[in-house]
Amino acid sequence: MAPKQAGERFMSITRRAALAAFVLPTVARGQEAFPNRPVRLIVPYSAGGIADTVARIVQPKVADALGQSLIIENKTGASGALGAAAAAQSAPDGYTLVLEGATTITSPLVNRSLPLDYEMLVPVTQLTAAPYVLGMRADFPAQDLRGFLAEAARRPGTVTFGTPGVAHVGHLMGELMQAMAGVKLEHIPYRGGADAARDLAAGRIDAVFISESSLRPVLESGKARPIGVTGTTRRPNLPGVPAIAEVLPGYDLSTWILVFAPAGTPEAVQQRLAAAFGAATTDPATRVRLEATGSDPASATPAEARALHARDKAVIGRLMRDAGLLAGG
């Protein structure tokens, strides 16, 4: 090979090597294993409520599976919308998530002035499914669900029920019961189920539609009693409490908790997160703790979580439209 050609080849190889030395670290930086720092999970409801309880039960196992800390942040307000907005407005990189329920479906249907478009969030996985409990203050002038509805019929618009917020699934459960029973109650929204339970214990409201976990401390104090569950069957933890469907045939509404990420989060990152949360909800010891809250542990791929959300969005939307609950409807 001529010296000139050899020199040109050497320079070409040198330039390529230099380019590779620059490009490869850049690619590596762009493909760093997720996660390489702590992940934030926003709970948009008060501490002590079912969402917060579930988050803290799964937290250790999720952190173990991720190899990074899972930091829980309670950010309440606007029936969960403030916390959801904080997550939706975060970078779509998997490092900020929000734990939510069917409020992601109901809120946009009843409130045209939300601080976010819930389409800015995508379901990543499912943690639990569960019915809610209708709890009544201990000194209310009734003994059971039939008596409660009879008293509500006798005093239209004066019997109160609390829920974790306007358009929360607990609110919708109460509206469905009113429509099916032909009674009128006054809805009192709170920032979470724990707050509603405290006012029930204090006698400031007559009843609540909240999770079993949120209601349990008040039941154990003797200041309230459960009179119905929102699923179609009785719960193992509350065998003496009838399903509302036993009094109002056809009544069936439960809830779930999903983990959401900002829209645009890479599918591979979503898969990694779903696997980590799934490792928690399928862990035997964690399942026992989740079941103690009245929840049924669950897991899902991102595709399965999206399908569940889409299905219930159609069902709940139809229910709310038929009940005249849509904004401007």
URCORFEN-V530918 format. One record per helix or strand. SS is the DSSP state (~ for helix, > for strand). FROM is the first residue (numbers start at 1). TO is the last residue. If there is no record, write none. Layout:
ss from to
SS FROM TO
SS FROM TO
This chain:
ss from to
~ 3 30
> 39 43
~ 50 66
> 70 74
~ 78 88
> 96 100
~ 103 110
~ 118 120
> 121 130
> 133 137
~ 145 154
> 160 163
~ 169 181
> 186 189
~ 193 201
> 207 210
~ 212 221
> 224 229
> 235 235
> 238 238
> 243 243
~ 244 246
> 255 262
~ 267 281
~ 284 292
> 296 297
~ 302 322
